[in-house]
């Protein structure tokens, strides 16, 4: 599922753990604790990694995973 509900000026992603933890991770993947996303109506976890241009940090790539999807793969 895709939502653009978070693609707006009010959603300040710099303040979220998934962004700040990835920025501090020195290139390693960073996972959030499970959380309930009301927009998606799902329990999820996010995996984020920093993006670098040479040695300069320029952003974060994030994948949000539905926990029930992970449970289905394990089953």
N, C-alpha and C positions, 0 to 999 in steps of 0.2 A: 504494500500500500504506500502511496505517496501523499504527503500533505505539504502545502505551502504556508500553513498557518504560522510558522515560525520565521518566515522570510519577510520581515518588516523591521522598521526602525525601532519599534518598542522592544523587540527581543534582543537584548544585549548579551550575546553569547560569550563575550569576554569574561563575564562574571560567573560562568558555570564551571563546575568541577571538570567536566569532560574536556573543556578547552584548556583550562589552566594546568590540569594534570598532564595532558599531552605535551603542552609547551615545556614543562619541567622534566619530561621523561627522557631527554637526551636520545631520541630516536626510537625508543622502545614503545610497543603498543601499551596503551593504558585503558583499563576497563573500569566502568562505573559499577557501583553496587546496583542490584536490581531496583527499578522504580516503576511506578504506575504512571503511564502517560494518558491523561484524560482525553486528549485530542484523538489519539489512535485507539483508545479503549483497550490498551494492552499493557502487560507487564513486560518491561524491556531492560536491556543493558546496552550501554554504548561502548564501542571500541574506537579509540582515537589515536592517531599518530601525528607527530609534527611534520611540517613540510619545510625544507631548507633550500635556499638558493646559495650554494656553497656552504658557508658557515652561518649565514644570516637566516634567522627564523622568519618565515613569511606567512604561516598559517597552519591550519589543522585539517586533516581529513578524518571524518567520523562516519562510522556505520552503526546504525541502531538495529539491534537484534531483538526480535520477539522471543521471549523465553520459551513459549510453547513450541516454536519452530525448532529450537535447539533440543527440546525434549523429544520431539518427533524423530529427529535424526538419531538420537541416542537409542530410542526404542527400536 
